[in-house]
Amino acid sequence: MGLLDSVAGAFRGVLGQSDPNAMPALISSILGKTNLGDLGGIVAQLQQGGLGNQVASWLGSGANLPVSPEQLRGALGNQQVQELAAHFGVPVDAALKMLSEHLPQAVDQASPNGSL
């Protein structure tokens, strides 16, 4: 079993258990295998893709604005979304759903002072 298989297995386990504390590290780990690089990379891509208000709320101290799977797909583009899904080891729709549910909290947790 390769490292990617281990990460994909961990991802499936997190999805099954919905452990919110494990998700930021898992998302960061997967992003490190893509051209986005890390949470900062996906944040920059989302800001450029028109989701600046959502990202600002995740970085700020107030409530996190939600982001839909469709908004993520639009901001990231199909190729990037397919790459992320492949690294997560799940279908595209499942990857987008997971990101929409957990990315706001992951960014929020990784930016306690307003920056990553």
MODA-V509382 format. One record per pair of residues at least 6 apart in sequence whose ideal C-beta (glycine too) atoms are under 7 Angstrom apart, sorted by the first residue. I is the first residue (numbers start at 1). J is the second residue. D is the distance in Angstrom with one decimal. If there is no record, write none. Layout:
BEGIN
I;J;D + I;J;D
END
This chain:
BEGIN
4;87;6.9 + 7;29;5.9 + 7;30;6.4 + 8;88;6.3 + 8;89;2.8 + 10;26;6.2 + 11;26;5.8 + 11;88;5.2 + 11;89;6.4 + 11;90;7.0 + 14;22;5.0 + 14;23;5.9 + 14;26;5.8 + 15;98;6.4 + 20;105;6.1 + 23;102;4.2 + 23;106;5.8 + 24;106;3.8 + 24;109;5.0 + 24;110;5.9 + 27;102;6.5 + 27;103;6.6 + 27;106;4.9 + 28;38;5.9 + 28;39;5.7 + 30;84;6.8 + 30;87;4.9 + 30;88;5.8 + 31;37;6.4 + 31;38;5.3 + 31;39;6.4 + 31;41;6.3 + 31;42;5.8 + 32;38;6.0 + 33;87;5.0 + 34;83;5.5 + 34;84;6.3 + 34;87;6.2 + 36;42;4.8 + 36;45;6.2 + 39;106;6.5 + 39;107;5.9 + 39;110;5.4 + 39;116;5.6 + 40;116;4.8 + 43;55;5.5 + 43;107;6.2 + 43;116;6.5 + 45;75;6.6 + 45;76;6.0 + 46;55;5.3 + 46;75;4.9 + 47;55;5.2 + 49;74;6.5 + 49;75;2.7 + 49;76;6.5 + 50;75;6.0 + 51;67;6.3 + 51;71;6.1 + 51;75;5.1 + 53;65;6.3 + 54;65;4.5 + 54;67;4.9 + 57;63;6.7 + 57;64;5.4 + 57;65;4.1 + 58;64;5.1 + 58;104;4.9 + 58;107;4.0 + 58;108;5.0 + 59;107;6.6 + 59;111;4.9 + 59;114;5.5 + 59;115;6.7 + 60;114;6.4 + 64;104;4.0 + 64;105;6.7 + 64;108;5.5 + 66;104;6.9 + 67;100;5.3 + 67;103;6.8 + 67;104;6.4 + 68;100;5.7 + 69;93;7.0 + 69;96;3.6 + 69;97;5.4 + 69;100;4.8 + 72;96;5.4 + 72;99;5.6 + 72;100;5.9 + 73;81;5.5 + 73;96;5.9 + 81;92;5.7 + 81;95;6.9 + 81;96;6.4 + 82;92;6.1 + 84;95;5.3 + 85;91;6.2 + 85;92;4.4 + 85;95;3.9 + 88;95;4.9 + 110;116;5.5
END
